[in-house]
Every structure is written in structure tokens, then in C-alpha cells.
């Protein structure tokens, strides 16, 4: 995919974010709508540009759910709000929060290959049912990751092999990054800091620092210690 097409995608998403902020009734609503809009548009683009080769990922797979996940500050709040709305759906969210903090202290200090080798799954994975607890609001880095070979995924996971080479369509990742970049630029236009964060670090900060959202919309950087290096 040529650079001009990707630039148009980023520019269009940036404009969409600014338009949403202009019409939203609150910053909270604007952030939520912007993230939803960005994720939905990426979904549409993925369908438009998807390869003829079939995607092997399916419900109950989860072999890849042990890598370090990155996300934007807006996506972190989006996940936090989703969890608040689902506190009483039977999931032990306190345990999820504890697992998230522990993972941030230990394995998320590692890069993805080393983290994959630990064999420890994502804290948002329902291990018994192999289902993502935040699938509806999962960040871009999870949305673009589509394997073309589930046998290779399973082999890499069972062997805890850090030298895994799971085949995927690189165009989908590039498109996701273009949409994500446009979203981040739109937030920057609104005076809201962007940049990518390590998911477990961002969520731990969000859950443990009172007024995190207010701090962010005031133009500060509450997630500074969880930035992707």
C-alpha cells in the first residue's frame, strides 16, 4: 500500500476525531466516540483490503494472547469504562486488576519475544474458556494481529518459543497503524497527549491514581511511566 493512501487514511481519521469533539456533549463522550469510530473504520478498511488467504484466528483460540500489548491513552480509558459497566457480569475484576499489576511489575518489563517465552497469558484472557474479556474494546494492537496459520501459533505457544514466526498480512497492520496515527493526531489537536503505552502499565496507573482522566484532559501525562520505549 502506497504512502499517499496511508496518509489519506490518517488525515481522514484525524478530521473525524476533531469533528466528534466539536459535536460531543462532554470530553468523556468524545473520547469514547472517537475510539469507537477509529476501531469501526479500521474494521471496514480491513474488510476492504483483506487478503484472499483465509484468517486462521477463531473464537476460543488465544494462542497469541501472551505478548506485550500496546495501546493509546484513550483506549486505556475506553477499556476502563467498559470494565466499570460490566463489574457485575460474573467476572472477578479485582483478580484481573491484581493480575494486571503483577504482570506489569514482572513480565511487561520484557520485550514481546521474552514475554512469549514465559507462557503467561494476558490478564484479560479468560483462560478456562479461551475468550478475551475485553474483546469488544480491545486495542488496535490486538485488532490487526490475524494469523494465517493456527498450527504455527499453537506450536509456538506450546513450546514457549520466543523465535516464533506467525504468518500474517502486513497490510492489515499498516492500515491499523495509519488509523491509529490519525486518531492520536486528532487527540493532540484537542490538547490531549498521545503516544503508545504498555497496556498493563497504563491500566495499573489508571486504577491506582485517583483523577487519572481529569489529569489527562488537563494536558498532563499521567501514563508517562508506562510509555512504550
C-alpha positions in Angstrom: 0.0 0.0 0.0 1.5 3.4 -1.0 2.3 6.1 1.4 -0.2 8.6 0.0 -3.1 6.2 0.7 -1.9 5.7 4.2 -1.5 9.5 4.7 -5.1 10.0 3.5 -6.3 7.4 6.0 -4.5 9.1 8.9 -5.7 12.6 7.8 -9.3 11.4 7.5 -9.3 9.8 10.9 -7.7 12.9 12.4 -10.5 15.1 10.9 -13.1 12.6 12.2 -11.8 13.0 15.8 -11.9 16.7 15.6 -15.5 16.6 14.2 -16.6 14.3 17.1 -15.1 16.7 19.7 -17.0 19.6 18.1 -20.4 17.8 18.4 -20.0 15.7 21.6 -21.7 16.9 24.8 -18.6 16.1 27.0 -15.0 15.1 26.7 -15.8 11.7 28.2 -18.3 11.1 25.4 -16.0 12.5 22.8 -13.1 10.1 23.8 -15.5 7.1 23.8 -17.0 8.0 20.4 -13.6 8.7 18.9 -12.1 5.3 19.9 -15.3 3.5 18.7 -15.2 5.4 15.5 -11.5 4.6 14.9 -11.9 0.9 15.7 -15.0 0.7 13.4 -13.4 2.4 10.5 -10.3 0.1 10.8 -12.7 -2.8 10.7 -14.2 -1.5 7.5 -10.8 -1.0 5.9 -9.7 -4.4 7.0 -12.6 -6.0 5.1 -11.8 -3.8 2.0 -8.1 -4.7 1.8 -8.1 -8.2 3.3 -6.1 -10.9 1.6 -7.7 -13.7 -0.3 -5.9 -16.1 2.1 -8.2 -17.1 5.0 -7.5 -15.9 8.5 -6.9 -18.8 11.0 -8.0 -16.9 14.1 -11.2 -18.1 15.6 -13.2 -18.0 18.8 -11.5 -20.0 21.6 -8.1 -19.9 20.0 -6.0 -17.4 22.1 -2.6 -18.9 21.3 -1.1 -15.5 20.7 -2.6 -13.9 23.9 0.7 -13.8 25.8 2.5 -11.0 24.0 3.0 -7.4 25.2 0.1 -5.2 24.1 0.4 -1.5 23.4 -2.5 1.0 23.3 -3.2 4.7 23.4 -4.3 6.6 26.5 -7.8 7.0 25.0 -8.0 3.2 24.5 -6.9 2.7 28.1 -9.8 4.8 29.4 -12.2 3.1 27.0 -11.2 -0.3 28.5 -11.5 1.1 32.0 -15.0 2.4 31.3 -16.1 -0.9 29.7 -15.0 -2.8 32.8 -16.9 -0.3 35.1 -20.0 -1.0 33.1 -19.5 -4.8 33.4 -18.5 -5.1 37.1 -21.4 -7.4 37.9 -21.3 -9.7 34.9 -19.7 -12.6 36.9 -16.1 -11.7 36.2 -13.8 -11.3 39.2 -12.4 -7.9 38.0 -10.5 -7.4 41.3 -8.5 -10.5 40.4 -8.0 -9.2 36.9 -6.7 -5.9 38.2 -4.3 -7.7 40.6 -3.0 -9.9 37.7 -2.6 -6.8 35.6 -0.5 -5.1 38.2 1.6 -8.2 38.8 2.2 -8.6 35.1 3.3 -5.0 34.8 5.8 -5.4 37.6 7.3 -8.6 36.1 6.9 -9.7 32.5 5.8 -6.5 30.8 9.2 -5.1 31.5 10.3 -7.7 28.9 10.0 -7.4 25.1 7.4 -9.5 23.3 9.7 -12.4 22.5 10.9 -12.8 26.0 7.4 -12.4 27.4 6.0 -15.0 25.0 8.6 -17.4 26.4 7.2 -17.1 29.9 4.0 -18.7 28.7 1.9 -16.4 30.9 -1.4 -15.3 29.3 -2.8 -11.8 29.0 -4.6 -10.7 32.3 -7.7 -10.0 30.2 -7.9 -13.6 28.9 -10.5 -15.9 30.4 -8.1 -18.9 30.5 -10.8 -21.5 31.1 -12.9 -20.5 28.1 -10.0 -19.0 26.0 -12.0 -15.8 25.5 -11.0 -12.2 25.7 -12.8 -10.4 28.5 -12.5 -7.0 26.7 -12.8 -8.2 23.1 -15.4 -5.5 22.3 -13.0 -2.8 23.2 -9.6 -4.4 22.5 -6.9 -2.0 21.3 -5.5 -1.7 17.8 -2.5 -3.9 18.5 -4.9 -6.8 19.1 -7.3 -6.0 16.3 -4.7 -6.1 13.5 -3.0 -9.3 14.7 -4.5 -12.0 12.4 -2.7 -15.3 11.9 -2.8 -17.2 8.7 -1.6 -20.4 10.3 -3.1 -21.6 13.5 -0.9 -24.7 13.6 2.2 -22.4 13.8 0.5 -20.3 16.5 -0.2 -23.4 18.6 3.3 -24.8 18.1 4.9 -21.6 19.2 2.7 -21.3 22.2 3.1 -24.9 23.5 6.8 -24.7 23.0 7.1 -21.3 24.6 9.2 -20.4 21.7 10.5 -16.8 21.6 11.6 -17.3 18.0 8.0 -17.7 16.7 7.2 -16.6 13.2 3.4 -16.5 12.8 2.4 -15.5 9.3 0.1 -12.5 9.0 -1.0 -10.0 6.4 1.4 -7.0 6.9 -1.0 -4.6 5.1 -3.6 -5.0 7.8 -1.0 -3.9 10.4 0.0 -0.9 8.3 -3.7 0.1 7.9 -4.3 -0.2 11.6 -1.3 2.0 12.4 -2.5 4.6 9.9 -5.9 4.8 11.5 -4.3 4.8 15.0 -1.9 7.6 14.0 -4.8 9.7 12.7 -6.7 9.1 16.0 -3.7 10.2 18.0 -3.1 13.3 15.9 -6.7 14.2 16.4 -6.4 13.9 20.2 -3.2 16.0 20.0 -5.2 18.7 18.2 -7.5 18.7 21.2 -4.6 19.2 23.6 -4.7 15.5 24.7 -1.3 13.7 24.9 -0.9 10.6 22.7 1.8 8.1 22.3 1.7 4.4 22.8 1.7 2.7 26.3 2.2 -0.8 27.6 -1.3 -1.9 28.3 -0.8 -3.5 31.8 1.2 -0.4 32.9 -1.4 2.0 31.7 -4.3 0.1 33.3 -2.4 -0.3 36.6 -1.9 3.5 36.7 -5.5 4.2 35.7 -6.8 2.0 38.5 -4.4 3.3 41.2 -4.1 7.0 40.6 -7.3 9.0 41.5 -8.4 11.5 38.9 -6.3 10.0 36.1 -8.8 11.0 33.4 -9.1 14.6 34.8 -5.3 14.8 34.9 -5.1 13.7 31.3 -7.7 16.1 29.9 -5.9 18.9 31.8 -3.0 18.4 29.5 -0.8 16.3 31.8 0.8 12.9 31.1 -0.4 10.5 33.8 0.8 7.5 31.9 4.4 8.7 31.4 5.9 5.7 33.3 4.1 3.2 31.0 5.2 4.5 27.6 6.4 2.1 25.1 10.2 2.6 24.7 
